[in-house]
């Protein structure tokens, strides 16, 4: 609505008045409205009252910033005279009473997806250009068989093209020019060749035994071409065909006599791994990562040989030398050709564990059993595949995975980040940042030593602020790692991989990614400056972070943090900003089988920092990029421009330490209190667009006020409950499927062991994403049914953990089953 000039002048003057306004709930036309305490804590009076008095009559609380800007440009500060303090009634009258439209604009509900990388301008190769082969790509890379070097190899489809480009960039930054990159589809090949990379088509991988001049497909017959514009999906026919292509490429490299490091596209190099790998080359035929979840070795050597019997090999990182490995690869490919439904990695596991007699039966391509030397045994190498292959397990402390980084096994990625950033700066010929990680890292190590004396919340925050544990102690003369991060053991397919790599500051985004949000989020970024629920008084005294850790406690911990996340996402959307995720603490790991909180055989600590893909159901939100939060350490990324860092303002919405306090007392104010809050946030997050320092006073002669790019809020209220009821219902239906599952606790008979998170668990009544209506307090339910966890008891017995994993007989776990009573009570 419109307000008289004097009333609006009084409202605007309140922003610079040094007299505190009491925070209390009052009424306007019979409706409760929360008064806002706009008292500056540390900033002086930035504007004269005469300037404020010139605000136009049509200004409302939601357009106060625009009116303020216009007033500053037209007012004469020399003629300014102090004005009396505004009356409390005038301030109340100036609070917005109506909105021209909803808080969430219609565009907030529209799909927003970034332009695919293959649509970014790049010239196509000439149509008459000859189709390159694997040999052509190897020749361009300057690799020759038997020259003592190592050829780095990866492969991509069009959907994962950005992963391939990151691989090439990291090779360039590390000075590794001997690389080739395979294309799984024609469009990916065009995009790679247009960028003048050492690329070749995977469908034409040939071996040295193929007829001269022919280009046979990897399965010896014409296979259906793989599509390139989507993820293949784990276990799908396309996924298994890709595995066949990979093994065919593996055979082709070995038959050509090349020592190679074959990497999946989602493996990011962090340091040069070749010196480390080559120290085992005289004896080792094969070095491969595994899915071992026990704590890896941390002395700079290989992992324990038992990793091959207690866990599956993970062929995302494979180092191989011609010889016995060539024979293994040929048998591997032949057996895959006979069974196209087989998973390449699982088949390799079976082959490596086969006995000498079984290998004789299945074929060995002329490979013969060998003896393991004392030198090889000292390096933790072992004999596999019927004693025909000398192999070693690469430790997850140096070749990290999604699980080892969450579990705390991975060596200090943070210690390597300055090196990665410096290499990137040199490559781009820009001035490197002179900062180093040694001081911060030593301080972090000291913090860990004193963790025992801290409260549960303080201990969690101290540990997780380190991001990862200190680097492992290594033997003198060994190369320092970690060397690579494999974005596996996570959720959400390609989007989940990108988010996890972003959280580790290993992903490369465009400069625009750090300047503005997606879609309509053009005003900058919003983050919870106090950490959300973890920064609240409730968390400081909560027992949720103190053992024991039953699954019910984990669900309550995550749900309490969800309320602040929900509020942050909504407030960011209303203000046209991209939300930055706070750190989230979890008690239960996310896995695809039953566990007691952490993965079987692992030694990860609880609570731990929960990755974004553990909580969000990313496939449900991926088409609405404006709603996907930036990762929790986004604002600390080295690529963040200094100007953006300086353009920052912190506002407290309920106490706290921010320079400006906008205290909302109670939640009874509803939409009017929210409108007032939004208006004041838009005013108090503003400052000069040039030469501003974070939280510094505005210059009196500034005439171009712009909102801070980074807005931090403390003590955020429940924004959802302040929305009008119609908007509440619409947003609830729009977003209820965004959060995923906790997996998995012990399943009831004939039931599932996972539990769905509920973004609106605190609403009574409400219907969850599976259509189950809760008329009382939310309770955790198994799977898609209505069986309550609280009505089940686990009956534990000694024995092996579960039937589909073959642990040695001496490894005793605590498996169990749920014994549940019938539950017919209404929810």
N, C-alpha and C positions, 0 to 999 in steps of 0.2 A: 504494500500500500504506500501512498504518499505520506510524507511527514512535513510539517511546517519547517521553514529554514531554521528558526531558533531551536526547535527540538533536535533537528539533525546536527546543528552546530554543537549542541550540548553533548550529543552522543559521541561525536568525533573528538570533542575536547577531552572526553573521559579517557581516551587512549593516551593522552600525554599528561594528564593530571597527576600530580604527585600525591594526591589525597586518596587513600585506599577506599574502595567501595566494599561494604560488607557483603560477603557471599551468603546468600540465603535464597529460599524459594518464595516467590510472591505470586501474584495473579495479575493477569491482564484480561479484562473482559471475562472474568470468572475462570480462566484457564491457568493452571500453574505454569510458571516460567522460572527457569533457573537464572538467577543473577550471575553475571560474570565479573570476577575480580580481575581487572585489567591493570593492576598496579605494577609498574616496572620495578624489578628488583635491583637492577644495576645500571640501567640505561637512563640517561638524563632526558629532559624534555626536548624532543627532536623538532617540534613544530610550534610556532607561535599561535596563540588563540585567534588572532585576527585572520591568519591564514585559514584556520579551520572554519571560521565564521562565514567564509565565502562559499562554503559547500552549496551546490545548487539544490533547489527545493525538491527535485524529483529523485534525489539520491535516496537509496534505501540501504539497509544493513548489508545486503548482498552486493551492492555496487559502491560501497564506501571507498574502496581503493581507487576506483576510477575517478570518483568525485574528489578525492584527496589529491590525486595527481593534477587534475585540472585546477584545483584551488591553489596549489603550490606554484603552478606556472603563471598564474595571473595576479597573485598577491604581492604586495610590497612589504617585505619584512621590516624595512626601515620605519614604516609608519605603524607597525604593529603595536597594539596596546594590550596589556593583560586583560583577560576576561574573567568574570567571576566563575567559581567552580560550578559545574552543572548541578541541577537539582536531581535528586534520585528519581523523581517522577518523570522528568524529561528523559532520563536514560531508559527507563522502562518503556516509555511511549515510543522510543526510537527503535526498540527491538522489532525485527521483522514479524509481521503478523500473518502474512500469506506469501506464497511463492507463485511465480508465474508458471512454473512447471514442476515436475517431480525432482527430488534430490538427485536421483540417478537418471541421467539423460537417456533417451532411447538408444543412442549409439553405444552405451555401455553394454547392451544386450546383443549387439551385433557381432558376428564372427570377424576376427581380425587375425590374419596370419601374415607373416613376413614373406616378402618375395623370395621364392626359392632361389638358391644360389645359382642354379643353371640359367635363370632368367636375367642374371646380372650381365650387363653388356660385355660380350667377348666375341671376337670374330671366330667364325667357323673355319676349319681347315679347308683348303681348296678341294673342290669336288673331284678333281682329277689326281689328287695326291694318292700315292701308293699306300695300301693298307700295311701298316707296320707290323712286324712280328716280334715275338719275344727276343729273337736274336738281334733285331734292329735296336730294340730298347736297351739291351745289354751292351751293345756296341756303343751307343750314345753315352751310356754311363761310364764307359772306359774300363769295363771289367773284362778280365781274361782268365780262363780256367788255370788253376794252379799258380797264380801270381802271388799268393799269400794274402790277398785281400778278402774282404767280406762284402757280399752284395746284399743290400737292404731291399726288401720286397714287401709290397702290400697291394691291396686291390679294393676297388670301390664300385658301387653302382651310382646312378645319378642322385638318388636320395641321400647318399652319404658322401657326396662330392666334397663337402666342406671338411670332412675328416681326412680325405686324401690330400687336400690342399694344405691342411695343417701338418700332415706328415712331411710333405715336401718342404714346408717352411722350417720345421724343426731340423730336418736334415741340413738345410742351408745354414741355419744358425749354429749348428754343431760342426760344420765343415765336412759333412758326409755327402760327397757328390756321387758316390756309387749307389744309386738307387734306381729301381724301376717300379712302375705302378700299373697294375692291370685294371682293365675296364670290363665290368660284367655285362654291360649293355652298350649299344652303339652311341646313344646320346652321351653317356659318360665318357666314352672314348673321344668324341668330338670336342667335348669341353676340356679334356686334358690336353689334347693335341693343340687346341687353340691357344693354350697357355704355354706351349712349347715345352712340355714335360716329357720325361722318358716313359711314355705310355705304350701299351700294346693291348689288343683285344684278348680277353681270357678264352673265348670260344675257339681261338686258333692256336692255343698252346700246343706245341709239337715237341716230340722227343727226337733225339739223334738217331733213333732206329726207324723213324718214319720215312716213308719213301721220299726221295729228294723232290723238292718243289711242291709237295702236298701240304695241306693244312687240315689235318684231321681234328675233329672235335675231341674233347677230353674223354668221352666215353666210347670212342671208336664208332660212333654212329651220329646221325643228325639229331641233336637234342633241341627241344623247344627253347627259343631264346628267353633269357631271363628278363623280366621287366625291370625298369630302373627307377620308377618314380615313387615307390613305396618301400617301407620296410618289408623284409621277407617274412618276418614272424618266426619265432623260434619253433622248430619242429615241423614247419610247413614244407610241402614239396619243393618250393623254391629255395627254402633254407637248405634242404638236403642236396639239391642240385648245386647250390653254391659250394657246399662242402666237397662235392665231387670235382668241381672246377679247381678248388684249392689244392686238393691232393694231386690232381693232374699237373698243376703248376709246380708243386713240390717235386714230382718225378722229373719234370722237364729241367728244373734247375740242377738237380743232382746228376742227371744223365749228361748234362753239359759240363760237368766237372766243377761246378761252382760251390764254394762254401758260402752259405747264405744265412741271413736272419730274416725269417718270414714272420710278418706281423699282421694281425687283424687290423682293420681300418680304425677301430676304436682304441688302439694302443698309441699313447702319446709318449714320445721320447723326452726325457728330462735331462739326460746327460749321455755322453758317448759311451755305449755299452761294450764296444768292440774290444778294448784292452782287457776288460774283465772276462769276456767270453773266450778270448784267444788264449788265456793262461791255462784253459782246460783242453784246448784243441788238440795237442799232441796225442792225447789218449781218448778223448770223448768223441763218439760218433754223433750223439744227439744230446742237446740240452733243451729242456722244455719246462715251462711253468706247470704247476699243479694246482688243484683245488683244495689242497691241505688247509685245514682250519686250526690246526695246532699252532702254537707260537713257533715261528721259523727261527732258523739260526741267525745270529746277528754279528758274526765274526768276520763277515766279508766273504766267506766261502759258500759252497753249495749247501742246499738243504739236506736233511738226513735222507739216506736211501729208502727208509721206510715210507717216505711220502708216496712212493709209487704203489705200495701195497695198501696203504690206509686211505688213499684219495685218488681221484681220477687225474690223468694228465689234462692240462688246459692248453690247447694248441693255439692260443692267441699269440704266444711268443715261442718260436721254434728256431733253434740254432742247429744247423746240420752240416756235416762234411760228407763228401762222396766216399763210397766204400760200402760198409755194411748197411749204412742208412739208405743207400740207393736200393739195395735188395729189399729192405723193409718197405720202402715207399712203393715199389712195384707190386709187391704182394698186397699192400694196403689198397692200392688203386684197383687191382683186379677183383678183390673181394667186395669193394664198393660197387663195382660194375655189375657184379652178380646179384647184389641186393640193393637196389636204388633207394629202398626205404630206410636203410641203415644210416645212423648218425656217424659221421666221420670220426669225431672225437671218441665216442663210445667204442667204436670198432678198434681204434688204436689202443685203447685201454685193454681190451680183450687180448689183442695181439701181444702187447708188451708183457702180459702175465702168463702167456702160454708156455707150457713146458717144452723141453727139448724134443720129446717124442711127438707132441702135437704139432710143433713147427715142422718137423719132418713130414708129417702127414699133409699139412695144409700148404706146404711149399715154402722154400727159403731163398729161391732165386740164386742158388749157389753159395749163399753165405754159410760159414762154418762156425761152430762154437769156438770161443777163445777163452783164455785165462785172464783173470783180472790181476794186474800187476800191483805190487805194494804201493807204487807211486800213485796209481789211479785210485786205489782204496783209500789212501791218505787224503785224497782230494774229494772223498765222499762220492766217487763214481761207483756204479753198480752194473751188474750184468742183467739184461732183460732179453725178451724175445728168444727164449730157449738158449740163453748164454751166447747169443750171436751178436749182441749189440751192447756197446759200452755207453751208458747214459747217465745223466745227472739231472737233478731237480733244481731249478732256479728258485731261490728263496723269495717269498712274498714280501720280505723286508726290503729287497732291492728291486724286484719286479712286482710292483704293487697291483692290487686288485681293488674293486669296490669294497669287498669284505675286509681285506687286510687294512685298508685305511680307516674304516669305521672301528675295527677291533683294536686299532692302535699298534698293529704290527709293522706298518710301513715305516721305513726310515724317514727322516725329517724332510718332507717335501718343501716345507717352508724355508729350510736352510738353502734350498736350491733355487728358490724363486728369484732372488736378486741376480743369480747367474743367468737364468732364463731371460729375465727382463733386459739385462745388460747385452746379451747376445742379440736380442731382438733390436735394441737401440742401435747397435753397431751395424746390423744388417740394413736398417732403415736410414742409417747415416744421421741419426739424431743424437742429441746430447744424452748420455746415460745418466740415470739418477745415481748420485754418489753414495746413496745409503747402502749399508750392508746389514746382513742379518745376524752377525755374530753377537753383538751386544744384546739385541732383543732375545736371541736364543739362549744366551747364558742367563739372562734374567728369568726366562721362562723355566729353565732347569732349576734355578734356585727356588722358584715358586712351587715346583713339584715337590721338592724336598720338605717344604713346610706344610704340605697339603694335609698331613695327618692331624694337625692342630686346628683345622678349619671346620666350620659347620658343614652339614651335607650340601647346602646350596653353595656355600663359598668354595667347597672342594670341587664341586662340579664345574662352577664357572671358572675357577682357576685352571683346572685341567683342560677344559674345552677351549678356553681362550688361547691355549697353546696350539690348537688345531691338530697337532700330531706330536708324538713323543720325541725325545731327543734322538739324534742319529745313533745308529748302533756302533759299538766299539769294533773296530776293524783291525785286521792284522796289518803290520807295516808292509808297505809296498803294494797293497791291493788298491784297486780303483775305488773311489768313493761314490756311493750311490745315494738315493735310489736312481735307477736308470730309466725306468719306464713306469707308466700307470696304464693298466688295462681297465677300461670302463665296462667291466662285467660285474656280475653279482649285484645287480641293481634292477630297477623297475622303470617302466615308462618308455622302453625302446630308445629311439634316437634322442627324444627330448630329455629323457632321464639321464642319458649319457652326457649330453651337453651341459645340463645343470650340474651334474657331479663334477665335470671338468671345470666348469666356471667356479664352483666352490673351492676348488684346489688351485684356481688361478692359472690353469693350464690351457684354457680355451682362448681362441683369438676372435674377438668380436670387432665389428666396425666401429669407428670413432663415434658415430651417431648413437650407438647403444648406450654410451655414457653421458649423453647430452639430454635425452628425452626418453619418454616411455613409448609404448606401442599404441597405435590407433589414436584415440582422443586424449591420451595421457601426455599432453604437450607441455604441462606446467612444471614438470620436473619429477622429483621423487619424494616419497614420504616414508619415514622409518620410525620405529618405536625406540626413542632415544634411551629409554630405561630398560629395554629388553623385553617389554611385554609383561606377561605374568611372572616370568623369572625375576623381574626387577621389582615386583610388588612386595608390600609388607606381608601379605599372605604367604608368599613363597618363602620369605625369610624364616618363618616359624613353622612351615609345613612339614609334616612327617612323610610326605610323598617321596622325598628324595632319600629317605632313611630306610635301611633294610628292616625286615625282609621285603622282597619284591614280588608279590603275587600279581597275576595278570590284571586283576581288578584295579590295583594301584597304578599300573602302567596306563590303563585306559583313562582313569580319572586324571592322571597327570597330563596326558596329551589333550584331553578335552578341555581342561582349564586353560591351557595355552591356546587352544583353538578360539576361545572367546575373544582374546586380544587380537589374534590374527584376523578373525572375521571383522572386528571393528576397524582394524588398520586397513584392510582391503576396501571396506566400504568408504571410510573417510578419504582414502586416496582417490577412489573413483569419483566421489562427490567433488573433490578439489581438482580433478583432472590430472592426477599424479600417478606414477607407477609405484606400487607398494614394494618395499624392501623387506624381505622375510627376516624375522628375528631368529635368534638361535633357539632351537627346540630340543628339549631334553627328553630322552626316551629311556625306559627301563627294559623293554623287550626288543630284541632284534627282529627283523622281518626275514622270514625264511619260507620255504615251501613244504616244510614238514614240522612235526611236533617238536617242541623244545621247552625248556624250563626258564626261558628268558634270554639265554645266549645260545649260540650255535653249539651243537654237541662237540665236545673235545676242545672247544676254544677256551681261551682265558681272558676274554675281553671284560673290561670293567663296566659296572653299572653305577649310576646312569651314564649315558653316552650322548654325544651330539648326533641328533637324528637327521640324516640327509633328507632333502626335500622330497625325493622320490619314495621315501618310506611312508610319508604322511599323505601326500597328494596322490590322487588317482589321475596321473598326468594324461592318460588317453582320453579322459572326460573333459579336460580343460584345454587341451592343446590347440583347439581352433579358436580360442579366445585369449590371445597372447596379452591383451591389455590387463587380464586378470592374473596372469602367471607372475608371482612375485619374483623380483630379482633375488639372487642368493644372499645369504645373511651377511657375507663379507664383501658385498658388491662395492660399498663405498670406500673400502680399503684397497681396491684393486689398483695395481701400479699404472694401469692405463687410464685411470680417472683423471681428467684434466684438472690442473691446479685451479683454474677459474671456477670450476664447478665446486671444488672443495671449499673455496672461499665464499661462494654464494650459498651460505647455509644459515639457518635460523632454527633455534630450539624454543619450543613453547610448552609450558606445563599446563595440563588440563585438570590438575588436581593435586597440587603440591609438587614436590620435586625440586630439582636444582636448576631448571632452565631459566634463562634471563627473564622471560616473560611468563606470567602465570595467568591462565584463563581458567579459573576454577568453576567447573560445573557441579553444583551441589544437588545431589540426588538425580534421579532419572525420570521424575514425574513430569518434567517439562515437555517431553515428547517432541513433536516436530518443531515447535516454536523455539525450544531451547536449542535444538540442532541447527535451526536457521541462524540463530544468534551466534552460535559457536562457529559455524562456517564463515559468517561475515567477519568475525573478529580474527579468525585464523588467516583469512585472506589479507587483512590489514596488517597483522603483526608478523606475517612471514615476508613482508615486503621490505625492500631497502634499495639503495642506489645500485644500478646495474653495473657500475664501474668501480673498481678499486675498493670493493667492500671486504671487510674481514668478518669471519664468523662471529655473530653475536655482538658486533661493534655498533656504536651509535651511528645514525645516519648523519651525513654532513648537512649543515644548514642550507648550503647553497645547491644541494642536489635537486634537479628538476625532473629526473627520469627515474621514478620509482618502479622497480620490477620485483615480482615475487622471487624469493630465494629459490634456487634450483633444488636445494636439499632442505626439506622441512622435517625436523625431528619433533616428535610429540612425546610427552611423558604423562602418565596417569590417564590413559585414554579411557573414556567411559564406554559403555556398551552401545555403540552407534546403532546397531540393529534395532534395539528397543526404542530408540528415539525416532525411527522412521515412521511415517504414516502406515497404518495397518495394510493398506493396499500394496504399498511398496514392500513391506515385510513379506507378504505372501508371494509376491512376484519374485523377489530375490531368493526366497527359500526354495521355490520350485526350480529356479534357474541354477542354483549352486549346490543343491543337496548331494549331488553325486561327485563332487570334486574331491572328496577325501576318501582314502582307500581303506585298507584292512590291516588288522594286526594278525599275523600268521606266524606260527600257529600254536595254540595250546592243545592239550590232549583232547582228542575228539570224542564225543559221546558215541554210543553204539549206533552204527548206520548214520552217522552225521559228519559234518565238517568241523574242523577245529579252529577256523578263523572267525574273527569278530570284526564287523564293520564299524569304523569310526562314524560318528554322527555329528555333523557340523552344528546341528541345532538341538543337541542333547539337553540343553538347559531350558528349552521351551516346553511348557505344559499347557494344553496337550500339543502334540505334533505327530506327523507321520514321517517316518524315515525314508531313505532312498529305496528301500525294498517294499514299501507299502505297509509297514507295520506301525500301527497307531499306538502311541504311548499316552495314556490318560493320567499316568502317575509319573513318579520320578523314573528317569531313564535307567535301565538295567542292561548289562551286557548279555547278548544272545548269541548262540552258536550259529554260524553260517547264515542261511536265509530263513531259518525256522524260528521258533519261539521258545526253544529250550534255554533256560537260564543257566549261566555259569554257576551261579550261587547255589543251585540245586544239584550240583554234581561234585563228586569227590574223586580224586585220582587214586587209583589202587596201584602203587608202585611195586615192582618186583625186580630182582637183580637179573641181569642178562644183557644180551646185545640190544643196542638202542632201537633199531627198527630193521625189518627184514630185508629191505632192498639195499642196504649197505653192509658189506662184508668186512667187519672189523676183526682183527685177530682175537682169538678166544680169550686172551688175557685182558682185553680192554672191556671193562665193565662199566655200563651206563645205568641210568635209572629210567627205564622206559615205564610205561604204565597205560592204563586205560581209564576212561571215565565211567563211573558208576552213578547213574542219574535217576532220581525219582521222577515220577510223572508230574508235569506242571500244567495245570489247567486254569491257573489264575489269569485274569485279564491283565494286559499290560497297562 
